[in-house]
Amino acid sequence: MTASSTRRTTAAHTRLAAVGSLAVAGALLLTACGDQTEGGGGGSSESSSGASTAPLFSKLPADIQKAGVVKVGTNAEYAPMESVEGGKIVGVDPDIAAALGKQLGVDFQFTSGGFDTLITAVNTGRYDVAMSSITDNKQRQEGLDDSGKKLGEGVDFVDYFTAGTAIYVQKGNPKGIKTMDDLCGQKVAVQRGTTYEEALQAQSKTCTEGGKKALTIESFENDTEAQTRVKSGGAVAGVNDYPVAVDMAEKAGGGNTFEVLDEQYEAAPFGIVVDKKNTQLRDALKEAVDAIIKDGSYQKVLEKWGAQSGAIKAAAINGGK
């Protein structure tokens, strides 16, 4: 996410901010963690000889062709993009991955862990990719921290979705929050390691430079904890990706817990995270994203989850700024 938007990305998850850092600036150095939940993927198609007949199978690296699996790291706490239902990871990202799997002839197997560890887990080889509403931005591409210091190798992104940032508040908006500027001097809840957190830090600086009080940013390990803080009144607002905030407001407490402010801040791309050395996998994924856009399966996934507003017309590599 960018300073003018709130998302899981850095300076741009979004997670609708950081694995952003979804990806995640300083989080680039963190190691992957436990709390794993296995999820589905799918789509491999094999001939009688054992080789896949899928149209893009030959584009994949040999080791993934042999394994028949793409290992995916995610943080499954972000409905409708990815969440756990009945012990299975479901949502926009797993369904897009399943469509990609049909083009590539391999299964995408999701494992859930900490959001701020996903990029490092890709760099170390624990996962082949990360797919978790991770905002594509230059900071993550280059492995930089907030000050521009080199922290890691950086990663490549295959962009497949776009989302703007939203502010959500208690139902009825008791504090009368209307814009980002109204957050000055207030407590705001956010998931740690997201670009949202960075966007709030930038907004806090804007507040003080304008003669207002700084924000009190309350950062939590996961988005659910941030939502709970807003629900209890401990924070006047939270920030999130727009489709996630809308889904949350519609479902939480039967639609009586939260509401989303009308203004949606600057949109940025979500990307599939790939190690910079794995250019063959990166390029195969880009072809696969373009293929599912062309055949209509991409649009069907977005319609299923009510996420049509994030549709793109073509995949891009490192399209984030």
Residue pairs with C-beta under 8 A, 6 or more apart in sequence:
1 7
1 8
1 9
1 10
1 11
1 12
1 13
1 14
1 16
1 17
1 18
1 20
1 135
1 137
1 165
1 194
1 195
1 196
1 198
1 199
1 268
2 9
2 11
2 12
2 137
2 195
2 199
2 265
2 266
2 268
2 321
3 11
3 198
3 199
3 202
3 203
3 206
4 199
4 265
4 266
5 12
5 14
5 16
5 164
5 165
5 195
5 199
5 265
5 266
5 267
5 268
6 14
6 16
6 17
6 165
6 166
6 167
6 180
6 195
6 196
6 199
6 200
6 239
6 240
6 241
6 265
7 13
7 14
7 15
7 16
7 17
7 20
7 135
7 163
7 164
7 165
7 194
7 195
7 196
7 199
7 240
7 241
7 268
8 14
8 15
8 16
8 17
8 18
8 19
8 20
8 21
8 22
8 23
8 78
8 115
8 132
8 133
8 134
8 135
8 191
8 194
8 195
8 196
8 241
8 270
9 15
9 16
9 17
9 18
9 20
9 21
9 22
9 23
9 134
9 135
9 136
9 137
9 140
9 194
9 195
9 268
9 320
10 17
10 18
10 20
10 21
10 23
10 24
10 25
10 135
10 137
10 139
10 140
10 146
10 194
10 195
10 198
11 25
11 137
11 138
11 139
11 146
11 195
11 198
11 199
11 202
12 20
12 135
12 136
12 137
12 139
12 195
12 268
12 320
12 321
13 19
13 20
13 21
13 22
13 23
13 24
13 78
13 115
13 132
13 133
13 134
13 135
13 191
13 194
13 195
13 196
13 241
13 270
14 20
14 22
14 133
14 135
14 163
14 165
14 194
14 195
14 196
14 241
14 268
14 270
15 22
15 23
15 75
15 78
15 81
15 115
15 132
15 133
15 134
15 135
15 191
15 194
15 195
15 196
15 223
15 241
16 133
16 135
16 163
16 164
16 165
16 166
16 194
16 195
16 196
16 239
16 240
16 241
16 242
16 244
16 268
17 24
17 135
17 165
17 190
17 191
17 193
17 194
17 195
17 196
17 197
17 198
17 199
17 239
18 24
18 25
18 27
18 115
18 116
18 134
18 135
18 193
18 194
18 195
18 196
18 197
18 198
19 27
19 75
19 115
19 116
19 118
19 119
19 130
19 132
19 133
19 134
19 135
19 193
19 194
19 273
20 115
20 133
20 134
20 135
20 137
20 140
20 193
20 194
20 195
21 27
21 28
21 116
21 119
21 139
21 140
21 193
21 194
21 195
21 198
22 75
22 115
22 118
22 130
22 132
22 133
22 134
22 135
22 193
22 194
23 118
23 119
23 134
23 135
23 136
23 137
23 140
23 155
23 195
23 273
24 115
24 116
24 118
24 119
24 134
24 140
24 193
24 194
24 195
25 139
25 140
25 144
25 145
25 146
25 151
25 193
25 198
26 145
26 146
26 151
26 193
27 115
27 116
27 117
27 119
27 120
27 193
28 119
28 120
28 140
28 143
28 145
28 151
28 152
28 154
29 120
29 151
29 152
30 114
30 116
30 117
30 120
31 117
31 120
31 121
31 124
32 73
32 113
32 114
32 117
32 118
32 120
32 121
32 124
32 126
32 127
33 113
33 114
33 117
34 113
35 112
35 113
35 114
36 111
36 112
36 113
37 76
37 84
37 87
37 89
37 111
37 112
38 89
38 109
38 110
38 111
39 74
39 76
39 84
39 88
39 89
39 90
39 94
39 109
39 110
39 111
39 112
40 88
40 89
40 94
40 98
40 109
40 110
41 69
41 70
41 72
41 94
41 97
41 98
41 101
41 107
41 108
41 109
41 110
42 98
42 101
42 102
42 107
42 108
43 54
43 98
43 99
43 100
43 101
43 102
43 103
43 104
43 105
43 106
43 107
43 108
44 52
44 54
44 68
44 101
44 105
44 106
44 107
45 52
45 53
45 54
45 102
45 105
46 52
46 53
46 105
47 53
51 57
52 65
52 68
52 104
52 105
52 106
53 105
54 102
54 103
54 104
54 105
54 106
55 103
55 291
56 103
56 104
56 105
56 284
56 287
56 288
56 291
57 65
57 104
57 105
57 106
58 65
59 104
59 280
59 283
59 284
59 287
60 104
60 105
60 106
60 280
60 281
60 284
61 278
61 280
61 281
61 284
64 70
64 106
64 128
64 281
65 106
67 106
68 105
68 106
68 107
69 106
69 107
69 108
69 109
70 97
70 101
70 104
70 106
70 107
70 108
70 109
70 128
70 129
70 281
71 109
71 111
71 126
71 127
71 128
71 129
72 97
72 108
72 109
72 110
72 111
72 127
72 128
72 129
72 130
72 131
73 110
73 111
73 113
73 118
73 121
73 122
73 126
73 127
73 129
73 130
73 131
73 132
74 82
74 89
74 93
74 110
74 111
74 112
74 113
74 118
74 130
74 131
74 132
75 82
75 112
75 113
75 114
75 115
75 118
75 132
75 222
76 82
76 83
76 84
76 89
76 91
76 110
76 112
76 132
77 83
77 84
77 112
77 115
77 222
77 223
77 224
78 91
78 132
78 133
78 223
78 241
78 244
79 91
79 244
79 247
79 248
79 251
80 91
80 92
80 243
80 244
80 247
80 305
80 306
80 307
81 91
81 92
81 93
81 132
81 133
81 241
81 243
81 244
81 307
82 89
82 90
82 91
82 92
82 93
82 94
82 110
82 112
82 131
82 132
82 133
83 89
83 90
83 91
84 90
84 112
89 110
89 112
91 305
92 161
92 243
92 301
92 302
92 305
92 307
93 110
93 131
93 132
93 133
94 108
94 110
95 301
95 304
95 305
96 131
96 160
96 161
96 292
96 298
96 301
97 108
97 110
97 131
98 108
99 292
99 297
99 298
99 301
100 108
100 285
100 288
100 289
100 292
101 107
101 108
102 297
103 287
103 288
103 291
103 292
104 284
104 285
104 288
108 131
110 131
111 127
113 121
114 221
115 132
115 191
115 193
115 194
115 222
116 192
116 193
118 127
118 130
118 132
118 134
118 273
119 130
119 134
119 140
119 152
119 155
119 273
120 152
121 127
121 130
122 128
122 129
122 130
122 155
122 273
122 274
122 275
123 152
123 153
123 155
123 275
125 275
128 274
128 278
128 281
129 272
129 273
129 274
129 281
129 285
130 272
130 273
131 272
131 273
133 161
133 163
133 241
133 244
133 270
134 140
134 157
134 270
134 271
134 273
135 195
135 268
135 269
135 270
135 271
135 320
136 157
136 159
136 268
136 269
136 270
136 271
136 318
136 319
136 320
137 195
137 268
137 320
137 321
138 144
138 320
138 321
139 145
139 146
140 154
140 155
140 157
140 273
140 320
141 154
141 155
141 156
141 157
141 318
141 320
142 150
142 154
143 150
143 151
143 152
143 153
143 154
143 155
144 150
144 151
144 154
145 151
146 198
146 201
153 275
153 276
154 276
155 273
155 274
155 275
155 276
156 273
156 274
156 275
156 276
156 278
156 279
156 282
156 317
156 318
157 269
157 271
157 272
157 273
157 274
157 317
157 318
157 319
157 320
158 271
158 272
158 274
158 282
158 285
158 286
158 289
158 315
158 316
158 317
159 269
159 270
159 271
159 312
159 315
159 316
159 317
159 318
159 319
159 320
160 269
160 270
160 271
160 272
160 289
160 312
160 315
161 269
161 270
161 307
161 310
161 311
161 312
162 267
162 268
162 269
162 270
162 310
162 311
162 312
163 241
163 242
163 243
163 267
163 268
163 270
163 309
163 310
164 241
164 242
164 264
164 265
164 266
164 267
164 268
165 196
165 199
165 239
165 240
165 241
165 242
165 264
165 265
165 266
166 239
166 240
166 241
166 242
166 245
166 246
166 260
166 261
166 264
166 265
167 177
167 180
167 183
167 237
167 238
167 239
167 245
167 260
167 261
167 263
168 230
168 237
168 238
168 239
168 240
168 245
168 248
168 249
168 258
168 259
168 260
168 261
169 175
169 177
169 230
169 236
169 237
169 238
169 258
169 259
169 261
170 230
170 231
170 233
170 257
170 258
170 259
171 253
171 256
171 257
171 258
171 259
172 259
173 259
173 261
174 233
175 182
175 186
175 236
175 237
176 182
177 183
177 186
177 236
177 237
177 261
178 261
178 263
179 261
179 263
180 203
180 265
181 203
181 206
181 207
181 212
183 200
183 203
183 207
183 215
183 236
183 237
184 203
184 204
184 207
184 210
184 212
184 213
184 214
184 215
185 207
185 212
185 213
185 214
185 215
186 215
186 216
186 235
186 236
186 237
187 215
187 216
187 218
187 234
187 235
187 236
188 200
188 215
188 216
188 217
188 218
188 235
188 236
188 237
188 238
188 239
189 218
189 220
189 225
189 226
189 227
189 229
189 230
189 234
189 235
189 237
189 238
190 196
190 197
190 200
190 217
190 218
190 219
190 220
190 226
190 238
190 239
191 197
191 219
191 220
191 221
191 222
191 223
191 225
191 226
192 219
192 220
192 221
195 268
196 239
196 240
197 217
197 219
199 239
200 215
200 217
200 239
201 217
203 215
204 214
204 215
204 217
205 214
207 213
207 214
207 215
208 214
218 226
218 229
218 234
218 235
220 226
220 229
223 240
223 244
226 235
226 238
227 238
227 248
227 252
227 258
229 235
229 238
230 236
230 237
230 238
230 258
231 252
231 257
231 258
240 248
242 260
242 264
242 309
243 306
243 307
243 309
243 310
245 258
245 260
246 260
246 306
247 306
248 258
249 255
249 257
249 258
249 259
249 260
252 258
268 320
268 321
269 312
269 316
269 319
269 320
270 310
271 318
271 319
271 320
272 285
272 289
274 281
274 282
274 285
282 317
283 317
285 315
286 315
286 316
286 317
287 315
289 298
289 315
290 314
290 315
292 298
293 299
293 312
293 313
293 314
293 315
298 311
299 308
299 311
302 308
302 310
302 311
